[in-house]
Amino acid sequence: MSLSIAFHSAASGLQLASRGAQVVSDNIANANTDGFGVRSLTQSSRILGRDGSGVVMTGINRESDPALLAEIRGANAAQSNTAGLLDFWTGLEATIGIPGEAGALSTHITNFEGALKQASIQPESQSALQKVALSASGLADKINEIDASLQRTRDDADASISRDVNRLNSMFEQISTLNKDISRQKLAGDFPHALEDARQNLIDQASALIPLKEIARPDGRSMIMGADGTIFVDRDAARLEFQRTPSPAAGENVAAGELGRLVINGRAVPATNPLMQSGRIGSAFQLRDEIAPALQAQLDQFSEDLVVRFSDPGVDPTIPAGAFGLFAVAHETTMPPGLVGISGRIILNGNITPDDTGTTWRIRDGIYAAVPGAVSENATIVRMNDALLAFTPDAAGTGPDSDTLGHAAALLSQTATRRLIAESETAYTSGRSAALQELLGARGVDTDAELQKLLVLENSYAANARVMAAADSMLRTLLEM
């Protein structure tokens, strides 16, 4: 009967409007949820024989822009990479210190120079000699502090790699599991959109650690591929390995097998691999294996220069051949053949104790002098001051000859320059990431549009309800005849 068909058509309209309201409410509720893809309901007319018989829902679409997501993930990887490098350069610059600030490397050198000049004027003054010892000891301690900062950076980077590798393994396993669940639900005719949201969020997080690409499979799975073509997730998840090396010593490196490498499915990843050129893991490897060791070498050369300046018998005639002068290297009697790590061991010569005025006379009379000499003799102190101000080759071998303060300024200048470069790169990557995220947000849930849809659904629901009420009234009239 026509009334029966009208009744069923209206019922299908009510059912579709109800499902549409559910989709709209889900969209609005998740307007600020990361990884949420906007849902939209699709429908078509239902045919019974040759006549229309209402409406039927054909599916629920989850909107996604793979190209934009790929851009965002690449931008996030670049941002996390540059942010890690910026943190390092900013911290190192603060550790070295700005000239004129208390505790800065250049300030320690200036104080040391001032103390030598004052002692050369008052060689008989115990307080002036003690001030030389204290300022020299403070300078050595400052160099030790910078060295310790570099060693902490390497240790922190190694620990960060270990944590991130474990996180990646966990996320890849979760993505693999979600792939299987999504594929099964799609085969069963369901709409696994919530699972797809969770998978997208995991891929977004993983791509900040290591550069990744997502390739959609026809059965609903996502293949996760690295920038070098390595497949991390397809049907199964790849296995990443990394051997943590707590507190790596100065000079320990990957080439000698002393530090861990990133290993994927049993294959070691070289430093030149594209996987190492972006992401947080990439910046950690750069800091541990390249940047910090290069600065360590430069600081060691600076320390060697400082030790050698005051170890010349021409400066202090009491120094035996090959022995240390005012500055020494801990646990060594002569300059070691390998300089790696000496900046962490540079100390004031053990023959002088800053807090003991019974030893500070050796600054005036000679580090290895057996007995005090004439209190008015200042020749050794003058030669020490000249040694401090003597021009020697740049520690990095790239700049002009300079005195000790000039070498310290060159080290700070290089660090500040790298920090400025890192700031510029981070500003660019952060700005690009923010712009892409804003673009993605503009394509996300539009609450105004969703509320308009809700009004349309409300009117549709009311109209179909009236049709059902009218059909019911007509049927009752027929039955009462």
C-alpha positions in Angstrom: 0.0 0.0 0.0 1.1 3.6 -0.7 0.5 4.6 3.0 2.8 1.8 4.1 5.5 2.9 1.8 5.1 6.5 3.0 5.4 5.3 6.5 8.6 3.3 5.9 10.0 6.2 3.8 9.5 8.6 6.7 10.9 6.1 9.1 14.1 5.9 7.0 14.3 9.7 7.0 14.0 9.8 10.8 16.8 7.2 11.1 19.1 9.1 8.7 18.4 12.4 10.6 19.2 10.6 13.9 22.5 9.3 12.5 23.3 12.6 11.0 22.8 14.3 14.4 25.2 11.8 15.9 27.9 12.6 13.3 27.4 16.3 13.9 27.6 16.0 17.7 30.8 13.9 17.3 32.4 16.6 15.1 31.5 19.4 17.5 32.7 17.4 20.5 36.1 16.8 18.9 36.6 20.2 17.5 39.9 20.6 19.5 41.0 16.9 19.4 44.4 16.3 17.8 44.3 14.0 14.8 40.5 14.1 14.5 39.2 13.9 11.0 35.9 15.6 10.2 33.1 13.1 9.6 30.4 13.6 6.9 27.5 11.4 6.2 26.7 10.2 2.7 23.2 9.1 1.5 21.2 7.9 -1.5 17.6 7.2 -2.3 16.3 3.7 -1.5 14.6 1.9 -4.4 11.9 -0.7 -3.9 11.0 -2.2 -7.2 10.6 0.7 -9.5 9.5 3.2 -6.9 11.4 5.2 -4.3 11.2 3.9 -0.7 12.9 6.5 1.4 16.6 7.1 2.0 19.6 5.0 3.0 22.9 5.9 4.5 25.7 4.8 2.2 28.6 5.6 4.5 30.4 8.0 6.8 33.5 9.7 5.3 36.5 10.8 7.3 38.1 13.9 5.7 41.9 13.9 5.5 44.5 15.7 3.4 47.5 13.4 3.0 49.6 16.0 1.3 49.1 18.6 4.0 49.7 16.0 6.7 53.0 15.1 5.0 54.0 18.7 5.0 53.2 19.2 8.6 55.1 16.1 9.7 58.1 17.2 7.8 57.9 20.6 9.4 57.5 19.1 12.9 60.6 17.0 12.3 62.6 20.0 11.2 61.3 22.1 14.1 62.3 19.5 16.8 65.7 19.2 15.1 66.5 22.9 15.1 65.0 23.4 18.6 67.3 20.8 20.0 70.4 22.5 18.5 69.2 25.9 19.6 68.9 24.7 23.2 72.5 23.5 23.1 74.0 26.6 21.6 72.0 28.9 24.0 73.2 26.8 27.0 76.8 26.7 25.9 76.8 30.5 25.3 75.5 31.0 28.8 78.1 28.7 30.2 81.0 30.5 28.5 79.5 33.8 29.6 79.2 37.3 28.1 82.3 39.5 28.5 82.1 41.7 31.5 79.6 39.4 33.3 80.7 37.8 36.6 81.8 34.2 36.0 82.3 34.5 32.3 85.4 33.0 30.7 86.7 36.3 29.5 86.1 37.9 32.9 88.2 35.2 34.5 91.0 35.9 32.1 90.7 39.7 32.7 90.8 39.1 36.4 93.8 36.9 36.1 95.6 39.6 34.0 94.7 42.3 36.5 96.0 40.2 39.3 99.3 39.6 37.5 99.7 43.3 36.9 99.0 44.2 40.5 101.4 41.5 41.7 104.1 42.9 39.4 103.7 46.2 41.1 103.6 44.8 44.6 105.6 41.5 44.5 106.1 41.7 48.3 102.3 41.6 48.9 101.1 38.2 50.0 97.5 39.2 49.2 98.5 40.3 45.7 100.2 36.9 45.1 97.3 35.1 46.6 94.9 36.9 44.2 97.0 35.7 41.3 96.7 32.1 42.6 92.9 32.5 43.2 92.2 34.0 39.7 94.4 31.4 38.0 92.6 28.6 39.8 89.2 30.2 39.0 90.2 30.3 35.3 91.1 26.6 35.3 87.8 25.8 37.1 85.9 27.8 34.5 87.5 25.8 31.7 86.6 22.6 33.6 83.0 23.9 33.8 82.7 24.4 30.1 84.2 20.9 29.5 81.7 19.4 31.9 78.9 21.1 30.0 80.0 19.5 26.8 80.2 16.1 28.5 76.7 16.5 29.9 75.4 17.4 26.5 76.8 14.2 25.0 75.4 12.2 27.9 72.0 13.9 27.7 71.9 13.3 23.9 72.7 9.6 24.3 70.0 9.3 27.0 67.5 11.2 24.7 68.2 8.8 21.8 67.7 5.8 24.0 64.3 7.1 25.3 63.1 8.1 21.8 64.1 4.8 20.3 62.0 3.0 22.9 59.1 5.4 22.3 59.3 4.8 18.5 59.3 1.0 19.0 56.2 1.4 21.2 54.4 3.7 18.7 55.2 1.5 15.7 53.8 -1.5 17.5 50.6 0.4 18.3 50.3 1.6 14.7 50.8 -1.9 13.4 48.0 -3.1 15.8 45.7 -0.3 14.7 46.4 -1.2 11.1 45.1 -4.7 11.6 42.1 -3.5 13.6 41.2 -0.9 10.9 41.6 -3.4 8.1 39.3 -6.0 9.9 36.6 -3.4 10.6 36.6 -2.2 7.0 36.3 -5.7 5.7 33.3 -6.2 8.1 31.7 -3.0 6.6 32.2 -0.9 9.7 33.6 2.7 9.9 36.8 2.6 12.1 37.3 6.4 12.1 38.2 6.6 15.7 41.0 4.1 15.2 42.2 6.1 12.2 42.3 9.2 14.4 44.4 7.4 16.9 46.7 6.2 14.2 47.2 9.6 12.7 48.0 11.0 16.2 50.7 8.4 16.7 52.2 9.0 13.3 52.3 12.7 14.0 54.1 12.1 17.3 56.6 9.7 15.7 57.4 12.0 12.9 58.7 14.6 15.3 61.4 12.1 16.4 62.4 10.8 13.0 61.3 11.9 9.5 58.5 9.7 8.3 56.1 9.3 5.3 52.7 7.7 5.4 51.4 5.7 2.4 47.8 4.5 2.4 47.0 0.9 1.5 43.7 -0.2 -0.2 42.6 -2.3 2.8 42.8 0.7 5.2 46.3 0.1 6.5 49.0 2.8 6.5 52.6 1.9 5.5 55.1 4.1 7.4 58.3 4.7 5.6 61.4 6.6 6.6 63.1 9.4 4.6 65.6 6.8 3.3 63.0 4.3 2.2 63.1 2.1 5.3 59.7 0.6 6.0 59.0 0.9 9.7 55.4 -0.3 9.6 53.4 -2.3 7.1 51.9 -5.6 8.1 54.4 -5.7 11.0 56.6 -3.2 12.8 60.3 -2.8 12.3 62.6 -3.1 15.4 64.8 -0.3 16.4 67.8 -0.8 18.7 70.2 1.5 20.5 72.8 0.7 23.1 72.9 3.3 25.8 76.4 4.5 26.8 76.1 6.3 30.2 78.4 9.3 30.7 80.5 8.9 27.5 84.1 10.1 28.0 85.8 12.7 26.0 87.2 11.1 22.9 84.8 8.1 22.8 83.2 7.8 19.4 81.1 5.7 17.2 83.9 4.7 14.8 85.8 3.0 17.5 82.7 1.2 18.7 82.6 3.0 22.0 79.2 4.6 21.4 75.9 3.1 20.3 74.5 3.4 16.8 70.9 3.4 15.6 70.1 -0.1 14.4 67.0 -0.9 12.4 66.2 -4.6 11.9 69.8 -5.4 12.5 71.2 -2.8 10.1 73.3 0.0 11.5 72.3 3.5 10.3 75.2 5.7 9.2 75.4 9.4 10.2 74.9 10.4 6.6 71.5 8.7 6.3 68.6 11.0 5.7 67.0 9.7 8.8 69.7 11.5 10.8 69.2 14.8 9.1 66.0 15.8 10.8 63.9 15.1 13.8 64.9 15.1 17.5 66.9 11.8 17.2 68.9 13.4 14.4 69.8 16.5 16.4 70.8 14.3 19.4 73.2 12.2 17.2 74.6 15.5 15.7 75.3 16.8 19.2 76.8 13.6 20.6 78.9 12.7 17.6 79.7 15.9 15.7 79.1 19.2 17.4 80.1 18.5 21.0 83.3 16.6 20.0 84.3 19.4 17.6 83.9 22.0 20.4 85.7 19.7 22.8 88.7 19.6 20.5 88.7 23.4 20.3 88.5 23.8 24.0 91.3 21.3 24.5 93.5 23.3 22.1 92.6 26.4 24.1 93.6 24.6 27.3 96.8 23.3 25.8 97.7 26.9 24.7 97.1 28.2 28.2 99.3 25.5 29.8 102.1 25.8 27.3 102.2 29.6 27.7 103.3 29.2 31.3 105.4 26.1 31.0 108.2 27.8 29.1 111.4 27.9 31.1 111.9 31.3 29.5 108.9 32.5 31.5 109.9 30.7 34.7 113.6 29.5 34.8 112.8 27.1 37.7 110.6 24.9 35.5 112.4 21.6 34.6 112.4 20.5 30.9 109.0 19.2 30.0 107.4 20.0 33.3 104.3 22.1 33.8 104.3 25.8 34.8 101.6 27.7 36.5 98.9 25.5 35.0 99.1 21.7 34.8 97.0 18.7 33.7 95.7 16.5 36.5 97.3 13.1 36.8 100.1 14.0 34.4 103.7 15.1 34.9 104.2 16.3 31.3 101.9 17.3 28.5 100.1 14.1 27.3 100.5 13.2 23.7 96.7 13.0 23.3 95.1 16.2 24.1 91.5 15.0 24.1 89.8 15.8 27.4 92.6 17.9 28.9 90.2 20.9 29.3 88.4 18.8 32.0 91.7 18.2 33.8 93.5 21.6 33.6 94.3 22.7 37.2 96.6 25.1 39.0 100.0 23.6 39.6 100.1 21.6 42.7 103.1 23.5 44.0 100.7 26.4 44.7 97.7 26.3 47.0 95.6 29.5 46.7 94.4 29.2 50.3 97.9 28.7 51.7 100.0 31.9 51.7 103.0 29.7 52.5 103.1 28.6 48.8 102.0 31.7 46.9 105.5 33.1 47.0 106.4 30.7 44.2 104.4 32.9 41.8 107.0 35.5 42.4 110.2 33.4 42.8 109.4 30.4 40.5 107.0 27.5 40.6 109.7 25.0 41.5 111.8 27.3 43.7 113.1 25.7 46.8 113.2 28.8 49.0 111.7 32.3 48.8 113.9 34.9 47.1 114.0 38.7 47.3 110.5 40.0 47.9 111.0 42.9 45.6 111.8 40.7 42.6 109.0 40.8 40.0 110.6 39.6 36.8 108.9 36.2 36.8 105.5 37.8 37.3 106.1 40.3 34.5 107.1 37.4 32.2 103.9 35.6 33.2 101.8 38.6 32.2 103.7 38.8 28.9 103.0 35.1 28.3 99.3 35.7 28.9 99.3 38.6 26.4 101.5 36.8 23.8 99.9 36.1 20.4 99.6 32.5 19.4 97.7 30.7 16.6 93.9 30.4 16.8 92.8 27.2 18.5 90.5 26.3 15.6 93.3 27.1 13.1 90.9 29.3 11.2 91.4 32.8 12.8 94.3 35.2 13.3 96.9 34.9 16.0 95.7 36.3 19.3 96.3 36.5 23.0 94.5 34.4 25.6 91.6 36.8 25.8 91.3 36.9 22.0 91.1 33.1 21.8 88.3 33.1 24.4 86.5 35.8 22.5 86.8 33.7 19.3 85.3 30.7 21.1 82.4 32.8 22.4 81.9 34.5 19.0 81.7 31.2 17.2 79.2 29.9 19.8 77.1 33.1 19.5 77.1 32.9 15.7 75.9 29.3 15.8 73.3 30.3 18.3 72.0 33.1 16.0 71.9 30.7 13.1 70.0 28.2 15.2 67.6 30.9 16.3 66.9 31.9 12.7 66.4 28.3 11.6 64.2 27.6 14.6 62.1 30.7 13.9 61.6 29.6 10.3 60.8 25.9 11.1 58.5 27.0 14.0 56.7 29.6 11.8 56.3 27.1 9.0 55.0 24.4 11.4 52.5 26.9 13.0 51.3 28.1 9.6 50.7 24.6 8.4 48.9 23.7 11.6 46.7 26.7 11.2 45.9 25.6 7.7 45.0 22.2 9.0 42.9 23.7 11.7 41.0 25.8 9.1 40.1 22.5 7.4 39.1 20.9 10.6 35.7 21.1 12.4 33.8 24.3 11.5 31.4 24.5 14.5 29.2 27.1 12.7 28.8 24.9 9.7 28.1 21.9 11.9 25.4 23.9 13.8 23.8 24.8 10.5 23.7 21.1 9.5 22.1 20.4 12.9 19.3 22.9 12.1 18.7 21.2 8.7 18.6 17.8 10.4 16.2 19.1 13.0 13.8 20.3 10.4 14.2 17.1 8.4 13.5 15.1 11.5 10.3 17.2 12.3 9.1 16.9 8.7 9.5 13.1 8.6 7.8 12.8 12.0 4.8 14.8 10.6 4.7 12.4 7.6 4.6 9.4 9.9 1.9 11.1 12.1 -0.2 11.8 9.0 0.3 8.3 7.6 -0.7 6.9 11.0 -3.8 9.0 11.1 -4.9 7.9 7.7 -4.4 4.2 8.6 -6.4 4.6 11.7 -9.2 6.2 9.7 -9.2 3.3 7.3 -9.3 0.8 10.2 -12.2 2.6 11.9 -14.5 2.4 8.9 
